[in-house]
């Protein structure tokens, strides 16, 4: 993370962000090529993205996923042509339309939360400090629950092994399936739940190492497989995103994501410290289920028993190199 100070403006850059800094009529201006930036300014600054020019004033963040510009206005406003987003709003700039909507506190990632903490206390932001603390607390609780699930999973595996051993020793009795152990039975119960498989791959990078951001090679496994195909249980109504998040937590794999208000879904920014644009202008993470690439976010895809999930990193053709055809 880097911070650039200029007169009455502070610009913070998230990891893997590439910008060009300049001054226009004595004011700070910058161009964003990739990543995410957080601006805290007392006067207007100009931002350029793909030949588009925006004007920011106050406190805001700007990110540039492929084909989209996302602006979150925490204080002040953001302008693009005749479009205006004020405090507590987001602006999403697409190729042919601009959408302005309500900002959701769920959209705050760790980078934005860390930047908010050092904003001048004299500036009133759209999200109250107490609400942000609650968000952090809720997320911490989620992590703790994930750890508890790991322990519960281990207990389940022990129960299954006990049932297997009991069956070997008592071949004439039947092992039951239930949601919990039957206290009245001498036979251990096997937990019954839906399951899916999940794989995380970045093998396309191996053919494009020349395009890989310097220093990122240490995050690319020699065989391109971050997580070999693994089976994981899930509850009814859970999504690909839920399973990915839980799997990464269990396996100790770094995961970063952000909430996209336009689609009401979570966007995968990085896995295992490999991010969008780390291996070229068209690179980033995609997912497929049973060989199909959905054209909506992973947190909108509800799983079914037996589904096969693959998270794969594309380098060329916006997914063409991993088999996607919908781009």
PADREN-738340 format. One record per residue (C-alpha): residue number from 1; x, y, z. Coordinates in pm, 1 decimal. Layout:
ZANU | NUM | X | Y | Z .
...
! end
This chain:
ZANU | 1 | 0.0 | 0.0 | 0.0 .
ZANU | 2 | 133.9 | 344.1 | -91.7 .
ZANU | 3 | 21.8 | 697.4 | 0.2 .
ZANU | 4 | 86.2 | 1009.8 | -205.4 .
ZANU | 5 | 46.0 | 1354.0 | -47.1 .
ZANU | 6 | 4.0 | 1669.6 | -250.7 .
ZANU | 7 | -105.4 | 2001.8 | -103.1 .
ZANU | 8 | -460.2 | 1944.1 | 29.6 .
ZANU | 9 | -498.5 | 1596.4 | -120.6 .
ZANU | 10 | -397.0 | 1248.6 | -4.7 .
ZANU | 11 | -408.4 | 954.0 | -242.8 .
ZANU | 12 | -370.7 | 597.1 | -112.9 .
ZANU | 13 | -318.0 | 300.1 | -343.0 .
ZANU | 14 | -419.0 | -57.2 | -272.6 .
ZANU | 15 | -177.5 | -337.9 | -354.0 .
ZANU | 16 | -132.7 | -409.4 | -725.6 .
ZANU | 17 | -265.3 | -65.5 | -822.0 .
ZANU | 18 | -100.7 | 120.1 | -1108.4 .
ZANU | 19 | -151.0 | 495.2 | -1150.4 .
ZANU | 20 | 15.8 | 791.7 | -1315.2 .
ZANU | 21 | 35.7 | 1110.9 | -1106.7 .
ZANU | 22 | 46.2 | 1463.1 | -1247.5 .
ZANU | 23 | -73.9 | 1814.7 | -1172.5 .
ZANU | 24 | -326.8 | 2014.6 | -1371.5 .
ZANU | 25 | -334.1 | 2387.3 | -1300.4 .
ZANU | 26 | -162.0 | 2320.9 | -969.0 .
ZANU | 27 | -413.0 | 2056.9 | -861.1 .
ZANU | 28 | -347.7 | 1686.2 | -820.1 .
ZANU | 29 | -463.1 | 1466.2 | -1107.0 .
ZANU | 30 | -405.7 | 1098.9 | -1168.1 .
ZANU | 31 | -479.3 | 824.6 | -1416.2 .
ZANU | 32 | -579.3 | 479.0 | -1294.4 .
ZANU | 33 | -467.8 | 186.6 | -1509.9 .
ZANU | 34 | -565.3 | -91.5 | -1270.1 .
ZANU | 35 | -652.3 | -158.6 | -908.0 .
ZANU | 36 | -809.3 | 65.0 | -644.8 .
ZANU | 37 | -733.9 | 411.7 | -506.2 .
ZANU | 38 | -865.6 | 608.6 | -208.0 .
ZANU | 39 | -875.1 | 987.5 | -231.4 .
ZANU | 40 | -907.4 | 1229.9 | 60.7 .
ZANU | 41 | -904.1 | 1583.9 | -69.0 .
ZANU | 42 | -1015.6 | 1929.9 | 34.1 .
ZANU | 43 | -1048.7 | 2046.6 | -323.8 .
ZANU | 44 | -1141.1 | 1903.7 | -659.7 .
ZANU | 45 | -908.4 | 1658.1 | -830.3 .
ZANU | 46 | -931.3 | 1504.9 | -1175.4 .
ZANU | 47 | -917.6 | 1131.4 | -1236.9 .
ZANU | 48 | -862.3 | 972.5 | -1578.3 .
ZANU | 49 | -956.1 | 612.9 | -1661.6 .
ZANU | 50 | -958.0 | 477.9 | -2018.5 .
ZANU | 51 | -998.0 | 825.0 | -2172.9 .
ZANU | 52 | -1280.5 | 905.2 | -1930.6 .
ZANU | 53 | -1238.2 | 1201.9 | -1695.9 .
ZANU | 54 | -1398.1 | 1221.3 | -1352.4 .
ZANU | 55 | -1393.2 | 1494.9 | -1091.3 .
ZANU | 56 | -1370.5 | 1399.9 | -723.2 .
ZANU | 57 | -1408.8 | 1619.5 | -417.8 .
ZANU | 58 | -1403.4 | 1498.4 | -57.1 .
ZANU | 59 | -1345.6 | 1135.5 | 37.5 .
ZANU | 60 | -1401.9 | 858.0 | -213.3 .
ZANU | 61 | -1262.9 | 534.6 | -352.0 .
ZANU | 62 | -1231.2 | 437.9 | -716.0 .
ZANU | 63 | -1169.2 | 90.9 | -858.8 .
ZANU | 64 | -1142.7 | -27.6 | -1216.5 .
ZANU | 65 | -1252.6 | -390.3 | -1273.1 .
ZANU | 66 | -1245.3 | -496.9 | -1639.9 .
ZANU | 67 | -1488.5 | -284.0 | -1841.1 .
ZANU | 68 | -1617.0 | -92.4 | -1536.9 .
ZANU | 69 | -1532.9 | 209.0 | -1322.2 .
ZANU | 70 | -1667.4 | 195.2 | -965.3 .
ZANU | 71 | -1672.9 | 506.8 | -744.5 .
ZANU | 72 | -1782.5 | 509.5 | -380.1 .
ZANU | 73 | -1849.3 | 857.0 | -237.5 .
ZANU | 74 | -1800.9 | 866.0 | 139.9 .
ZANU | 75 | -1794.7 | 1245.5 | 163.5 .
ZANU | 76 | -1837.3 | 1516.6 | -98.6 .
ZANU | 77 | -1922.1 | 1416.2 | -453.5 .
ZANU | 78 | -1804.7 | 1263.3 | -779.7 .
ZANU | 79 | -1887.5 | 1394.1 | -1126.0 .
ZANU | 80 | -1866.1 | 1235.4 | -1469.4 .
ZANU | 81 | -2009.5 | 1436.4 | -1757.4 .
ZANU | 82 | -2365.6 | 1524.2 | -1649.9 .
ZANU | 83 | -2373.7 | 1251.6 | -1384.1 .
ZANU | 84 | -2336.0 | 1332.4 | -1014.6 .
ZANU | 85 | -2290.5 | 1097.5 | -718.7 .
ZANU | 86 | -2314.9 | 1259.4 | -378.0 .
ZANU | 87 | -2220.8 | 1145.7 | -28.9 .
ZANU | 88 | -2353.3 | 797.1 | 39.9 .
ZANU | 89 | -2385.0 | 705.5 | -326.5 .
ZANU | 90 | -2194.7 | 498.0 | -579.8 .
ZANU | 91 | -2134.0 | 565.9 | -946.1 .
ZANU | 92 | -2081.3 | 278.5 | -1187.6 .
ZANU | 93 | -1951.9 | 376.8 | -1530.0 .
ZANU | 94 | -2005.8 | 117.7 | -1801.9 .
ZANU | 95 | -1930.2 | 138.3 | -2171.5 .
ZANU | 96 | -2273.6 | 272.3 | -2266.9 .
ZANU | 97 | -2438.8 | 381.8 | -1943.1 .
ZANU | 98 | -2375.8 | 535.6 | -1603.1 .
ZANU | 99 | -2558.6 | 416.2 | -1293.0 .
ZANU | 100 | -2584.9 | 603.0 | -962.6 .
ZANU | 101 | -2710.5 | 414.2 | -657.9 .
ZANU | 102 | -2704.6 | 387.8 | -280.9 .
ZANU | 103 | -2376.7 | 289.7 | -115.3 .
ZANU | 104 | -2385.4 | -29.7 | 90.6 .
ZANU | 105 | -2162.5 | -71.0 | 394.6 .
ZANU | 106 | -2103.1 | -432.7 | 285.4 .
ZANU | 107 | -1902.1 | -295.0 | -7.1 .
ZANU | 108 | -1622.0 | -180.4 | 224.1 .
ZANU | 109 | -1314.2 | -398.4 | 195.3 .
ZANU | 110 | -1015.7 | -404.4 | 430.7 .
ZANU | 111 | -831.5 | -142.0 | 227.6 .
ZANU | 112 | -1116.9 | 111.9 | 241.6 .
ZANU | 113 | -1182.8 | 46.8 | 610.8 .
ZANU | 114 | -815.2 | 105.8 | 691.0 .
ZANU | 115 | -817.4 | 433.5 | 495.3 .
ZANU | 116 | -1138.3 | 553.9 | 661.6 .
ZANU | 117 | -970.8 | 512.5 | 1000.4 .
ZANU | 118 | -719.9 | 789.4 | 921.8 .
ZANU | 119 | -953.0 | 1035.8 | 749.1 .
ZANU | 120 | -969.4 | 1379.8 | 911.7 .
ZANU | 121 | -1223.4 | 1350.0 | 1194.4 .
ZANU | 122 | -1368.8 | 1683.9 | 1088.6 .
ZANU | 123 | -1514.6 | 1520.0 | 778.9 .
ZANU | 124 | -1853.3 | 1355.0 | 816.2 .
ZANU | 125 | -1868.7 | 1027.8 | 625.2 .
ZANU | 126 | -2180.1 | 846.4 | 504.8 .
ZANU | 127 | -2105.4 | 547.5 | 727.5 .
ZANU | 128 | -2090.7 | 598.9 | 1103.7 .
ZANU | 129 | -1793.0 | 472.1 | 1300.7 .
ZANU | 130 | -2020.1 | 246.0 | 1508.3 .
ZANU | 131 | -2158.2 | 83.2 | 1192.2 .
ZANU | 132 | -1808.5 | 21.3 | 1058.0 .
ZANU | 133 | -1703.3 | -132.9 | 1389.1 .
ZANU | 134 | -2009.2 | -358.6 | 1374.8 .
ZANU | 135 | -1914.9 | -461.6 | 1020.7 .
ZANU | 136 | -1563.9 | -549.9 | 1136.2 .
ZANU | 137 | -1704.8 | -739.5 | 1433.2 .
ZANU | 138 | -1946.2 | -933.4 | 1211.4 .
ZANU | 139 | -1667.1 | -1028.6 | 973.4 .
ZANU | 140 | -1448.4 | -1140.3 | 1260.8 .
ZANU | 141 | -1737.8 | -1351.2 | 1387.2 .
ZANU | 142 | -1765.0 | -1507.9 | 1041.0 .
ZANU | 143 | -1396.4 | -1601.9 | 1055.3 .
ZANU | 144 | -1440.6 | -1751.1 | 1401.2 .
ZANU | 145 | -1743.6 | -1946.9 | 1283.1 .
ZANU | 146 | -1538.0 | -2075.7 | 991.6 .
ZANU | 147 | -1278.5 | -2202.0 | 1239.0 .
ZANU | 148 | -1553.5 | -2368.7 | 1441.7 .
ZANU | 149 | -1678.3 | -2533.0 | 1123.3 .
ZANU | 150 | -1331.1 | -2675.7 | 1070.1 .
ZANU | 151 | -1346.4 | -2834.8 | 1414.0 .
ZANU | 152 | -1700.4 | -2957.2 | 1347.5 .
ZANU | 153 | -1582.1 | -3102.8 | 1017.5 .
ZANU | 154 | -1307.7 | -3288.9 | 1199.9 .
ZANU | 155 | -1568.0 | -3424.0 | 1444.3 .
ZANU | 156 | -1780.4 | -3536.7 | 1149.4 .
ZANU | 157 | -1484.6 | -3717.2 | 996.1 .
ZANU | 158 | -1421.7 | -3892.3 | 1326.9 .
ZANU | 159 | -1788.9 | -3995.1 | 1338.0 .
ZANU | 160 | -1766.6 | -4135.7 | 986.1 .
ZANU | 161 | -1453.2 | -4330.9 | 1072.3 .
ZANU | 162 | -1617.9 | -4464.5 | 1387.8 .
ZANU | 163 | -1916.2 | -4574.6 | 1180.4 .
ZANU | 164 | -1687.1 | -4743.4 | 928.2 .
ZANU | 165 | -1500.6 | -4929.5 | 1199.9 .
ZANU | 166 | -1828.2 | -5030.3 | 1366.2 .
ZANU | 167 | -1957.4 | -5167.0 | 1035.4 .
ZANU | 168 | -1643.0 | -5376.2 | 993.6 .
ZANU | 169 | -1680.8 | -5514.6 | 1344.7 .
ZANU | 170 | -2058.9 | -5562.9 | 1316.0 .
ZANU | 171 | -2132.2 | -5656.7 | 953.5 .
ZANU | 172 | -2491.9 | -5758.4 | 1026.7 .
ZANU | 173 | -2595.9 | -5415.6 | 1156.5 .
ZANU | 174 | -2677.4 | -5109.4 | 946.9 .
ZANU | 175 | -2514.8 | -4771.4 | 997.4 .
ZANU | 176 | -2773.4 | -4492.9 | 1005.3 .
ZANU | 177 | -2757.8 | -4149.7 | 850.8 .
ZANU | 178 | -2887.2 | -3854.2 | 1050.8 .
ZANU | 179 | -2819.4 | -3489.4 | 1131.0 .
ZANU | 180 | -2680.4 | -3581.6 | 1471.9 .
ZANU | 181 | -2574.0 | -3888.8 | 1668.4 .
ZANU | 182 | -2864.3 | -4095.3 | 1797.3 .
ZANU | 183 | -2803.2 | -4122.4 | 2170.5 .
ZANU | 184 | -3015.6 | -4436.9 | 2195.2 .
ZANU | 185 | -2819.1 | -4622.1 | 1929.0 .
ZANU | 186 | -2494.5 | -4808.1 | 1973.2 .
ZANU | 187 | -2419.5 | -4743.4 | 1607.2 .
ZANU | 188 | -2241.1 | -4411.8 | 1532.1 .
ZANU | 189 | -2441.2 | -4188.4 | 1297.2 .
ZANU | 190 | -2302.5 | -4043.4 | 974.3 .
ZANU | 191 | -2390.7 | -3680.8 | 906.4 .
ZANU | 192 | -2590.2 | -3638.9 | 589.3 .
ZANU | 193 | -2530.6 | -3318.9 | 390.6 .
ZANU | 194 | -2484.1 | -3190.3 | 38.7 .
ZANU | 195 | -2133.1 | -3166.6 | -96.9 .
ZANU | 196 | -1948.1 | -3024.9 | -393.5 .
ZANU | 197 | -1591.6 | -3016.9 | -519.0 .
ZANU | 198 | -1378.7 | -2706.6 | -559.4 .
ZANU | 199 | -1051.5 | -2650.9 | -745.9 .
ZANU | 200 | -839.7 | -2333.9 | -768.1 .
ZANU | 201 | -604.4 | -2309.1 | -1066.4 .
ZANU | 202 | -374.0 | -2050.4 | -1217.1 .
ZANU | 203 | -193.4 | -2272.6 | -1469.9 .
ZANU | 204 | -251.1 | -2025.4 | -1755.1 .
ZANU | 205 | 5.7 | -1800.6 | -1588.1 .
ZANU | 206 | 273.6 | -2063.8 | -1653.8 .
ZANU | 207 | 240.5 | -1987.8 | -2025.4 .
ZANU | 208 | 251.3 | -1611.5 | -1967.5 .
ZANU | 209 | 524.7 | -1565.3 | -1708.0 .
ZANU | 210 | 670.4 | -1280.7 | -1911.6 .
ZANU | 211 | 356.7 | -1075.8 | -1841.4 .
ZANU | 212 | 348.1 | -1150.0 | -1468.7 .
ZANU | 213 | 396.9 | -859.7 | -1228.8 .
ZANU | 214 | 745.4 | -859.7 | -1080.2 .
ZANU | 215 | 764.9 | -1052.5 | -753.2 .
ZANU | 216 | 439.8 | -1242.4 | -811.2 .
ZANU | 217 | 607.8 | -1558.9 | -938.1 .
ZANU | 218 | 645.3 | -1682.8 | -579.2 .
ZANU | 219 | 265.5 | -1715.0 | -556.7 .
ZANU | 220 | 238.5 | -1935.2 | -867.6 .
ZANU | 221 | 272.1 | -2308.3 | -784.9 .
ZANU | 222 | 498.6 | -2504.0 | -1017.9 .
ZANU | 223 | 202.0 | -2706.0 | -1146.3 .
ZANU | 224 | -35.7 | -2410.0 | -1152.3 .
ZANU | 225 | -269.7 | -2564.3 | -894.3 .
ZANU | 226 | -336.6 | -2354.3 | -584.2 .
ZANU | 227 | -592.3 | -2600.7 | -447.7 .
ZANU | 228 | -629.6 | -2952.7 | -581.1 .
ZANU | 229 | -985.0 | -3077.9 | -628.7 .
ZANU | 230 | -1132.8 | -3099.7 | -279.6 .
ZANU | 231 | -1471.8 | -3208.3 | -149.3 .
ZANU | 232 | -1658.0 | -2975.3 | 85.6 .
ZANU | 233 | -2000.2 | -2992.4 | 247.7 .
ZANU | 234 | -2247.1 | -2705.6 | 220.0 .
ZANU | 235 | -2592.0 | -2613.4 | 344.4 .
ZANU | 236 | -2898.3 | -2550.5 | 130.6 .
ZANU | 237 | -2894.6 | -2197.7 | -10.6 .
ZANU | 238 | -2517.8 | -2154.9 | 5.8 .
ZANU | 239 | -2340.1 | -2013.1 | -297.8 .
ZANU | 240 | -2012.0 | -2061.6 | -482.3 .
ZANU | 241 | -1878.9 | -1756.6 | -297.4 .
ZANU | 242 | -1974.4 | -1903.3 | 41.9 .
ZANU | 243 | -1789.0 | -2225.6 | -34.2 .
ZANU | 244 | -1486.7 | -2044.1 | -180.0 .
ZANU | 245 | -1460.8 | -1821.4 | 125.8 .
ZANU | 246 | -1488.0 | -2113.4 | 367.3 .
ZANU | 247 | -1244.9 | -2326.1 | 168.4 .
ZANU | 248 | -979.9 | -2053.5 | 154.5 .
ZANU | 249 | -1018.7 | -1994.6 | 528.1 .
ZANU | 250 | -972.8 | -2364.6 | 601.7 .
ZANU | 251 | -678.4 | -2405.6 | 366.2 .
ZANU | 252 | -503.6 | -2082.1 | 466.1 .
ZANU | 253 | -530.1 | -1939.9 | 113.7 .
ZANU | 254 | -537.5 | -1559.4 | 86.7 .
ZANU | 255 | -865.1 | -1425.6 | -54.9 .
ZANU | 256 | -970.8 | -1067.5 | -124.1 .
ZANU | 257 | -1307.2 | -958.4 | -257.7 .
ZANU | 258 | -1531.9 | -653.8 | -282.7 .
ZANU | 259 | -1905.5 | -594.3 | -307.3 .
ZANU | 260 | -2032.2 | -466.6 | -644.6 .
ZANU | 261 | -2352.2 | -263.1 | -589.3 .
ZANU | 262 | -2450.6 | -274.1 | -956.6 .
ZANU | 263 | -2487.4 | -651.2 | -952.0 .
ZANU | 264 | -2556.0 | -699.1 | -581.3 .
ZANU | 265 | -2276.3 | -953.5 | -576.5 .
ZANU | 266 | -1923.0 | -1003.4 | -448.0 .
ZANU | 267 | -1632.5 | -962.0 | -689.5 .
ZANU | 268 | -1320.9 | -1177.0 | -649.3 .
ZANU | 269 | -1019.3 | -945.6 | -657.6 .
ZANU | 270 | -740.1 | -1180.1 | -559.0 .
ZANU | 271 | -667.4 | -1538.1 | -455.6 .
ZANU | 272 | -330.5 | -1652.0 | -318.0 .
ZANU | 273 | -204.2 | -1292.7 | -371.9 .
ZANU | 274 | -270.7 | -1314.5 | -747.0 .
ZANU | 275 | -492.6 | -1027.0 | -856.9 .
ZANU | 276 | -670.2 | -892.8 | -1160.8 .
ZANU | 277 | -419.4 | -744.0 | -1410.2 .
ZANU | 278 | -124.3 | -921.7 | -1244.1 .
ZANU | 279 | -59.7 | -1107.0 | -1570.6 .
ZANU | 280 | -169.9 | -864.4 | -1839.6 .
ZANU | 281 | -453.6 | -623.5 | -1913.8 .
ZANU | 282 | -706.3 | -904.5 | -1965.5 .
ZANU | 283 | -612.3 | -1116.2 | -1664.5 .
ZANU | 284 | -822.0 | -1197.6 | -1359.5 .
ZANU | 285 | -1027.0 | -1461.4 | -1181.1 .
ZANU | 286 | -1328.9 | -1643.8 | -1326.0 .
ZANU | 287 | -1535.1 | -1936.2 | -1204.5 .
ZANU | 288 | -1720.2 | -2222.1 | -1365.7 .
ZANU | 289 | -1964.1 | -2479.0 | -1232.7 .
ZANU | 290 | -1992.2 | -2817.2 | -1402.6 .
ZANU | 291 | -1792.8 | -2678.5 | -1694.7 .
ZANU | 292 | -2016.3 | -2370.4 | -1743.3 .
ZANU | 293 | -1906.9 | -2010.4 | -1685.6 .
ZANU | 294 | -2204.5 | -1819.4 | -1534.7 .
ZANU | 295 | -2236.8 | -1457.3 | -1646.1 .
ZANU | 296 | -2315.4 | -1339.7 | -1293.4 .
ZANU | 297 | -2130.9 | -1317.8 | -963.1 .
ZANU | 298 | -2027.8 | -1619.1 | -759.1 .
ZANU | 299 | -2238.1 | -1503.4 | -462.8 .
ZANU | 300 | -2550.0 | -1530.7 | -680.2 .
ZANU | 301 | -2492.8 | -1893.4 | -782.6 .
ZANU | 302 | -2670.7 | -2129.8 | -541.5 .
ZANU | 303 | -2512.3 | -2473.0 | -528.6 .
ZANU | 304 | -2667.1 | -2814.9 | -577.9 .
ZANU | 305 | -2541.4 | -3144.9 | -443.3 .
ZANU | 306 | -2260.1 | -3281.0 | -658.7 .
ZANU | 307 | -2165.2 | -2951.8 | -825.7 .
ZANU | 308 | -1806.7 | -2912.9 | -944.6 .
ZANU | 309 | -1656.2 | -2563.8 | -893.3 .
ZANU | 310 | -1337.7 | -2442.9 | -1059.6 .
ZANU | 311 | -1181.9 | -2102.6 | -989.6 .
ZANU | 312 | -943.9 | -2030.9 | -1275.1 .
ZANU | 313 | -715.7 | -1743.0 | -1364.4 .
ZANU | 314 | -745.5 | -1608.4 | -1718.2 .
ZANU | 315 | -458.1 | -1426.7 | -1887.7 .
ZANU | 316 | -571.5 | -1381.7 | -2247.5 .
ZANU | 317 | -898.0 | -1314.9 | -2424.5 .
ZANU | 318 | -1101.2 | -1225.5 | -2113.3 .
ZANU | 319 | -1152.4 | -1593.3 | -2038.8 .
ZANU | 320 | -1095.7 | -1746.7 | -2381.4 .
ZANU | 321 | -780.7 | -1924.2 | -2259.7 .
ZANU | 322 | -977.4 | -2107.8 | -1989.2 .
ZANU | 323 | -1271.3 | -2202.0 | -2209.5 .
ZANU | 324 | -1515.9 | -1916.2 | -2153.1 .
ZANU | 325 | -1710.2 | -1788.4 | -2455.0 .
ZANU | 326 | -1956.9 | -1538.2 | -2305.9 .
ZANU | 327 | -1721.9 | -1235.2 | -2294.0 .
! end
